[in-house]
Every structure is written in structure tokens, then in C-alpha cells.
Amino acid sequence: MIKKKKKQSPPPLFQKLCGLETLITVERSLGVVGLAGLDRLLAFQIVHTLSATCREFKVQAKPIAAFLEHLQCQALDPEWLPPASSTSSSETAKFYAAVTKKLEPLAHRLGSSLLAVGHAQLLRKSITHALCLRSRLDASHLNSTLQALDASLLTDLMAHYQDPQHKPYPLDDDKKNILPELSKLLDASGLSEPFQTIYIATEPLSGLSVVLLVLFLLAAAKLDFTPSLATLVMMNKNKYNRSKQLPLDGFVLVVGVHTMLKQFHPAYTRQLLAYLSQFISSSLSGLGTVSSSKQLPTEIPRELSNMAWFIDSFCRVAQLPPPTHFLPLDILRALLPSSPSY
């Protein structure tokens, strides 16, 4: 009798690769010292990736430097108005489609590096929580002492730079080694903040905010919001299987972009938020939603909803208020696919 082969059920669309169980296993295997070393190794990996990304961006953006300058200085300026070359909804869509097509290769290369940075940052965040919990349980007095010393030194340093004539520098020659040693103890105790860390010294990168805008436009067209995961994920599994790139995750991308922009002047972050808000405002104006009723249409395009989620998540990660000076808060709340965080 010939036995019929049972059809194997397809693998689940979303598989948890690293979670709480993984972190517990790593902590049991490596110990607290090994966990701190793994955190330091991830930090060096982020430094290497960010440095290589900045060097590659300079080389790859050089042939299109004139186009990037035109977008920043003319086409997308000022940010509170629709793009200069568009006067209707169709022209606005054509403008963003042309810009996306022109900068798509550069945005893809940048996105792959930022996804790797985002994954490393989330791992560092999880390790930091584990180290902080362990230090509070096993060395509560040391934990409290480090927090107090860190707060007092920051207060004295800020007071000195605000009024250097009357407030002397708190660290003289005898105490100049306190900051490096304190930084090591804070990292080992889980009291550092990976998302607010400046990893490398950078030079200005012209056109970075425009390329990041295109990166978000490409991601918004491919992702869907999943309430069970509370993030944007790729729903088309067949398309992902044919791709050799990293799995695209909305929150990982947001963390990677924030880490990249944290290495530069805050003007880069402000410019990116302005470009994202400009895309939403111009798209809504093209849909004819600006009326006396001030109501959004019943069917909101997925790209607009995803772009609003990117703005909300980015502001939460960067600990920034929503960009209400570019986009009204009521519109941002109405566009979010989930409940707003403010």
C-alpha cells in the first residue's frame, strides 16, 4: 500500500528570531561580564557600520550632488508648501515618483546598512535592560552611587558651559580621568542609553535627509501595519523570499535612521521631519481633503498612514515632540494606524 505524503504546512510568516528566552540563555551562558562584553562588541560593530556607511554615502552621492542640492534648495524648499514643481495631485505624485526612481539605488544601499544598525541597537537596548536589572539586584548601592555621580557631574558641566566665567570647570587635572572611568562603569551597569549615544565624529553629508525621505517612501509602499506586532512588516512573503536583502521591519528602520541622524547636527533631524510632513500635507491636499469640514477621507492611502506611523515612532525613539509646526496634530492622530502615543 502506497502511503500518501502529507503536505507540509508552510512556515509561519513571522518567526521570532531573538526574544526574552534567547537573552536569558545568553546571560546564563556568558554571565554578567560576558553580557557586558557582548554589549561592547555590538557598540564597536555599530561604529564600524556607521563609519563605512558615511564613507560610502559620500562616494555614491558625489555623481548626483547637483540633483540633491536642487531638491534641497529649490524643489522641496520651503517645507511647509507642496513641492515647487507640482500644482496638482497628479504632478505631486509624479514628482515624488521621479525623485524615488532617481535615488532608489542609493536609498537601498543606505537602508541595508541602517537595518543592521537598528538590529544592533535593539540588541544593545535589551542587554542594557538585563544589565541594569542585575546591577540593581546584586549591587544596589553601586547602582545608586553611579546614578547620583552621573547626575551631579552632568549638572556641574552644564552649569559651567552656560556660565564659564562664574562656574569653574568641575574636572581639574586631578579629576580628568573620572569621565572615562565613569562611562565604563555606567555601560557595565546598564545605565547607558544606546539610542542617545554618539558613536562617531562626522562631517556634513549633503542630501542625507532627502535620501532618507526616499528610503521611508520605499518602505511605506512595501509595509503594512500589524496590530499583533505593533509595527510595520512586509506582508508579501513570496516577494520577500525572492529577495536577498534583510527582512524589512518598520521599527528597526526607524531606530537605524535615528542612530544615523544622532551622529549629525539636529538640523538634519528637523529637515527629515519637515520632508515627511511635507509629503503628507501635499498628498492630502491632492486628495482634496482641505475643506471647511476639516475631515479626512474615509479611505486613507496606505502610504500616508505608514508615513504618519514613521513620524510618530521616530519622535518616540528620539524623545522629540511631534512636528506640529509642520503638520497639525489632529491630522497626524487621524492618520496613525494605531492609537497615538501622545
Buried (B, 14 or more C-beta within 10 A) or exposed (E): EEEEEEEEEEEEEBEEEEEEEEBEEBBEEEEBEEBBEBBBEBBEBBBEBBBEBBEBBEEBBEEBEEBBEBBBEEBBBEBEEBBBEBEEBEBBBBBBEEBBEBBBEBBEBBBBBBBBBBBBBBBBBBBBEBBBEBBBEEBEEEBEEBEEBBEEBEEBBEBBEEEEEEBEEBBEEEEEEEEEEBEEBBBBBBBBEBBEBEBEEBEEBBBBBBBBBBBBBBBBEBBBBBEEEBBBBBBEEEEBEEEEEBBBBBBBBBBBBBBBBBBBEEEBBBBBBBBBBBBBBBBBBBBEBEEEEEEBEEEBBBBBBBBBBBBBBBBBBBEBEBBEEBBBEEBBBBBBBEEBEE
